[in-house]
Amino acid sequence: MLKLAVCDDNPLFLEEITEVLETDQRVGEVSVYENPENLLEEIGKKEKNFDAVFMDIEFEREQNGIQYVKEIFRITPEIQMIYVTGYHDKYIQQIFLSDANLTGYLMKPLDKEILGKYLDKISEKRKPRNMLTFSIRGKTYMIATDRILYLESNNHKVLIHTEEGVYSVYDKLSNIHKKLPSSFIQCHKSFLVNLNRIRHIEGNEIFFSGGLQVPVSKFYQERMRKSYFLHLGKTI
């Protein structure tokens, strides 16, 4: 069952959405926060293991919800985020430019039917993670594919770039590509990128969090853009 958090400084909205969530058979636990700093602290200490967070955007403090979500993504990128706001178009560009494991955008006042669809989506994305297994100097490694940003072919080796660091494997890029889910797309003869981890595409470059970037060759450019925007349409 789902473990959820709701962070909003409006007590009436907190009460309303909590009542709906707690009566839903897909939900096992709901934690509520009026102060986003408290939520960040518990996530940072690993005191709470949430499947998803419903985050208000506007708070009466220096930072807004988008900035708090960016920090949550840095700490625990697997937590799904649903922005909540009563301002229909005010933040639409900002939410797509900021780092987040974004699952949706919920408008106020609360629409129970839309909320239910987001619970379906959270449950679907919560399914067991795909894993990639490989060997380095006789030692076997297993990493979740959603932690991989991109893969790079370099001098008979494949460099697997993750959030934690880089793994260097003696193999062909094409061989590893066969082991990866469909979210991994070739953008260059030497690069595979994870569509789930792209921050944005600008010109002939793909950008990831932390300032990392990879090139898109002319041969793959049109296919890459179509794949990326199709993927965005399915995930948002």
Salt bridges, closest charged atoms under 4 A:
ASP8 OD2 - LYS108 NZ 2.79
ASP24 OD2 - ARG26 NH2 2.70
GLU29 OE2 - LYS48 NZ 3.57
GLU41 OE2 - LYS45 NZ 2.90
ASP51 OD1 - ARG126 NE 2.96
ASP56 OD1 - LYS108 NZ 3.57
GLU58 OE2 - LYS90 NZ 2.80
GLU71 OE2 - ARG74 NH2 2.58
GLU78 OE1 - ARG147 NH1 3.07
ASP99 OD1 - ARG199 NE 3.43
GLU113 OE2 - LYS117 NZ 3.95
ASP120 OD1 - ARG26 NH1 2.29
GLU124 OE2 - LYS127 NZ 3.09
ASP146 OD1 - ARG129 NH2 2.72
GLU152 OE1 - HIS161 NE2 3.00
GLU163 OE1 - ARG147 NH2 3.07
GLU163 OE2 - ARG197 NH2 2.44
GLU164 OE2 - ARG147 NH2 2.60
GLU202 OE1 - HIS200 NE2 3.55
GLU222 OE2 - LYS226 NZ 3.23
